[in-house]
Each structure stands twice: as C-alpha cells, then as structure tokens.
Amino acid sequence: RDGRAPFPCRAGSRYLYVDEFGDVHWCSQTRGVFTQNLMDYGLEDLKAQFYQRKNCNETCTLGCARTASAYDAWRAQA
C-alpha cells in the first residue's frame, strides 16, 4: 500500500472542530486552512463544507473525521 485511502471527507459539516477561540476548522490538523467563527457558521456553511473537497483526505489519520464521513457508503453519491 502507498498509505493513501481517499474518502469523501465531511469535516466542516458532519464533523466540526471548534477551537478554544470559538473558531470552526475542518479538524485539529488543518487549523488555518479553513477558519470561521462558530457564531457566524450556519446552514449554508454546513452545506458548502459537505461538498468541499479537502486535499488532505487521502492521507487522513483522524478516525473521528473518517467515521463521521462513513455514512456516505450507504447513501447515493452525486
């Protein structure tokens, strides 16, 4: 194996990482790549992040992000 296991990451939608300052990030490993204040985060943001491609998905080792995204195996893919 080459260490790659791509998946449709749903971080920022099904999985939110909120830091101590109240900012939403995709996950703890991508702070600074995507940042938005939780109080300004709404339904449109959840929808947008659901479909946003994350370049880190192929080598992601965060079980929480992968588990939250695993439900896609049971739903129709667009």
C-alpha positions as CSV (number, residue, x, y, z in Angstrom):
1,R,0.0,0.0,0.0
2,D,1.0,3.6,-0.6
3,G,-0.6,5.0,2.6
4,R,-3.4,6.6,0.7
5,A,-7.1,5.8,1.5
6,P,-9.2,8.5,-0.1
7,F,-12.7,9.1,1.1
8,P,-15.3,12.0,0.8
9,C,-14.4,13.9,3.9
10,R,-17.4,15.7,5.5
11,A,-15.3,17.7,8.1
12,G,-16.9,21.1,8.4
13,S,-20.3,19.6,8.0
14,R,-20.9,16.3,9.9
15,Y,-17.8,16.8,11.9
16,L,-16.8,20.2,13.4
17,Y,-13.6,21.0,15.2
18,V,-14.2,24.1,17.3
19,D,-11.1,25.6,19.0
20,E,-10.8,27.4,22.3
21,F,-11.4,30.7,20.5
22,G,-14.8,29.6,19.1
23,D,-13.5,29.1,15.6
24,V,-14.6,26.2,13.4
25,H,-11.9,24.3,11.4
26,W,-12.2,21.1,9.4
27,C,-10.2,19.3,12.0
28,S,-7.4,19.7,14.5
29,Q,-4.8,19.0,11.8
30,T,-6.0,21.6,9.3
31,R,-6.3,24.7,11.5
32,G,-5.5,27.7,9.3
33,V,-6.6,26.0,6.1
34,F,-10.3,26.8,6.9
35,T,-11.4,29.0,9.7
36,Q,-14.8,30.6,10.5
37,N,-16.3,31.8,13.8
38,L,-18.9,29.4,15.2
39,M,-21.4,32.2,15.8
40,D,-21.3,33.1,12.1
41,Y,-21.5,29.4,11.0
42,G,-24.9,28.5,9.5
43,L,-26.8,26.0,7.4
44,E,-25.3,27.3,4.1
45,D,-21.8,26.8,5.6
46,L,-22.7,23.2,6.6
47,K,-23.9,22.5,3.1
48,A,-20.9,24.1,1.4
49,Q,-18.4,22.2,3.6
50,F,-20.2,18.9,3.0
51,Y,-19.2,19.0,-0.7
52,Q,-15.9,20.9,-0.3
53,R,-13.0,18.7,-1.5
54,K,-10.3,18.5,1.1
55,N,-6.8,17.8,-0.3
56,C,-5.8,16.1,2.9
57,N,-8.4,13.3,2.7
58,E,-6.2,10.7,1.1
59,T,-3.8,10.5,3.9
60,C,-6.1,11.5,6.8
61,T,-5.5,9.6,10.0
62,L,-8.3,11.1,12.1
63,G,-10.7,8.4,12.9
64,C,-13.4,10.9,14.0
65,A,-13.4,12.6,10.6
66,R,-13.4,9.2,8.8
67,T,-16.1,7.8,11.0
68,A,-18.4,10.8,10.6
69,S,-17.9,10.5,6.8
70,A,-18.5,6.7,6.7
71,Y,-22.3,7.1,6.3
72,D,-21.7,8.0,2.7
73,A,-21.2,4.3,2.0
74,W,-25.0,3.9,2.5
75,R,-26.3,6.9,0.5
76,A,-26.4,7.7,-3.2
77,Q,-23.4,9.6,-4.4
78,A,-23.9,12.6,-6.6
